[in-house]
Amino acid sequence: MEVRKMLQIGELSAQTGVPSKTIRYYEDIGLLPKPQRAENGYRVYS
């Protein structure tokens, strides 16, 4: 079974080159699905 590392929005932004603000905007307009949330409320992406 493959284990995926969950990324916080800043890590995702750094790896993709897409600013965090743009990622949140894409979520708001429905271009990206709403992410899971960690216990601390941070967005996490797989």
N, C-alpha and C positions, 0 to 999 in steps of 0.2 A: 504494500500500500504506500502511495506517495504522500509525503507530509509537506504541506505548503507553508511557507513562512508568511505570517500576516504582516502587512506593512502599514505604518501610519501614513497619513497624507503627505507629510514632508519627505518621507522615504520614497513614496511613489513618485512624487514630484521630481526628486533628484534623479531617480532611475529613468524617468520618461522624458524629462525636460519640459514637462507641462506644469505651469505654475499652480500652486495649491488653490489659489482663487479661481482659476479656470476649471479645475477639477470640481470644486464646489458648485460653480455655475452650471457645469454640464449635468450635475446631479439635480439641481433645481429645475432645469428645463426638461428633464427626463431622458437626456442623451445617454447618461450612465445610470445604472440602478443605484438605489440608496445602499450605502455600505453597511456592513455589520458595525456594531459599536462594542468597544472594549468595556470592561467594568467601570473604567474611569470616564466613559462617555466619548472617548476619542474615536474617530472613524478608523476602521481597519479594513484593509483590502487584501484579497488573496490573488 
